[in-house]
Amino acid sequence: MKTLIIVRHAKSSWEHPVDDKDRTLKFRGIADAHLVANHIADKIDTPDVIYSSIANRALHTCAIFTRCLEYPFDKVIIKENMYDFGGSGLVETVKSCDDDVNTLLVFGHNHAITAVANTYGSQFFDNVPTSGVVVIQFKANSWKTINEGKTILKVFPKDLK
């Protein structure tokens, strides 16, 4: 059995004229990421592997979650192809994951996060919001063969406020 935990990066700022990859988190985004990460800490299995997009906002969100999950940040694997908005890079990353990994946690961007949640999970979402988490379980033994999974948990910041 394989478990995929997908997280959309926290709310980012457009305040500074920087490259898209360098955008920072808004204070609300930081607060929402802490809120959701603390909530799920005892509701998910400890990830075997964590992947993050190279974008600053995804990495900062990842750092908040790893702290709450007590996962060493220096073990996070940064993946260039997860700086993806359509979903193909995210799917490629997940499907190429080593089969020894049973629980995979990924930090990425929309529309990729919503597309993957809807394509592989059993629950439809109009939009996975910033700091949103969706957990999908698969009966497969190999990441290469995942297809239809079961959405077993959904946590959005508004659910906790």
Buried (B, 14 or more C-beta within 10 A) or exposed (E): EBBBBBBBBBBBBEEEEEEEEEBBBBEBBBBBBBBBBBBBBEEBEEBBBBBBBEBBBBBBBBBBBBBBBEBEBEEBEBBEBBBBBEBEBBBEBBEEBEEEBBBBBBBBBBBBBBBBBBEBBEEEBEEBBBBBBBBBBBEBEEBEEBEEBEBBBBBBBEEEE
